[in-house]
Amino acid sequence: MPELKLSKLPDRTPVKITITVAPDLNVALSQYAQAYRAVYGEAESIAELIPYMLEAFLAGDRGFAKARKESFPEGAPAPPRRPRGRRPSAQPSPPSTPPQEE
């Protein structure tokens, strides 16, 4: 069989995780969802936002990145990354056209 440039795709089966959060965190998550809607013009549920929030947190944690690099050296299988296709892009709205005179 010929070799392909693209390797076999990783497992993309979603994993459901159930968590319980403190009331204060629940309020903050609700407020974040409201802020998200205000910025992007689209409402997303807290459950839809949390995976991306966690991914951003882990990506920004330098200590974790270092530990992960040491624990999973080149060639070792690392945990699969979540695809980034669900989040709406932050595209600017088209410029408004001035009213035409008749």
C-alpha positions in Angstrom: 0.0 0.0 0.0 1.4 3.5 -0.8 2.5 5.9 1.9 0.3 9.0 2.3 1.6 12.4 3.3 -1.4 12.7 5.7 -1.1 10.3 8.7 -4.2 8.6 10.1 -6.5 11.0 11.8 -6.7 10.9 15.6 -9.8 9.7 17.4 -12.3 12.5 17.4 -15.0 10.9 19.4 -16.3 13.4 21.9 -16.0 12.6 25.6 -18.8 13.8 27.9 -17.6 15.1 31.3 -20.1 16.2 33.9 -18.9 18.7 36.5 -20.4 20.6 39.5 -19.4 24.2 40.0 -19.8 26.6 42.8 -22.6 29.2 42.5 -20.2 32.1 42.1 -18.5 30.3 39.2 -21.9 29.5 37.6 -22.7 33.3 37.7 -19.3 34.1 36.2 -19.8 31.6 33.4 -23.3 33.0 32.7 -21.8 36.5 32.6 -19.0 35.3 30.2 -21.7 33.8 27.9 -23.5 37.2 27.9 -20.2 39.0 27.1 -19.5 36.5 24.3 -22.9 37.3 22.8 -22.3 41.0 23.1 -19.0 40.8 21.3 -19.8 38.2 18.6 -23.5 38.7 18.2 -24.2 35.0 18.6 -25.5 33.3 21.8 -23.6 30.2 22.8 -24.5 28.0 25.8 -22.1 27.7 28.7 -21.6 24.0 27.8 -20.4 25.0 24.3 -18.0 27.7 25.6 -16.4 25.7 28.4 -14.3 23.3 26.2 -12.8 26.3 24.4 -12.2 28.2 27.6 -10.4 25.1 29.0 -8.4 24.8 25.8 -7.3 28.5 26.0 -6.4 28.1 29.6 -4.2 25.1 29.0 -2.6 26.6 25.9 -1.7 29.7 28.0 -0.2 27.8 30.9 3.5 27.8 30.3 4.3 25.5 33.2 1.9 22.9 31.8 3.3 23.3 28.3 6.8 22.7 29.7 5.7 19.6 31.7 3.7 18.3 28.7 6.7 18.7 26.4 8.9 16.8 28.9 6.3 14.1 29.4 5.6 13.6 25.8 8.8 14.0 23.8 8.9 14.0 20.0 7.6 10.8 18.6 5.6 9.9 21.7 1.9 9.8 21.3 0.3 12.9 22.9 -3.3 13.2 23.8 -5.4 14.3 20.7 -6.2 18.0 20.3 -9.8 19.2 19.9 -10.6 20.6 16.5 -11.3 24.3 16.5 -14.0 24.5 13.9 -17.0 25.3 16.1 -16.2 28.8 17.4 -17.5 31.7 15.2 -14.8 33.8 13.7 -14.4 37.4 14.9 -14.9 39.0 11.5 -15.7 42.7 11.4 -19.1 43.5 10.1 -19.3 44.9 6.6 -19.2 48.7 6.3 -22.6 50.3 6.2 -23.5 52.0 3.0 -24.8 55.6 3.2 -28.4 56.1 2.2 -28.9 56.9 -1.5 -30.6 60.1 -2.5 -33.5 59.9 -4.8 
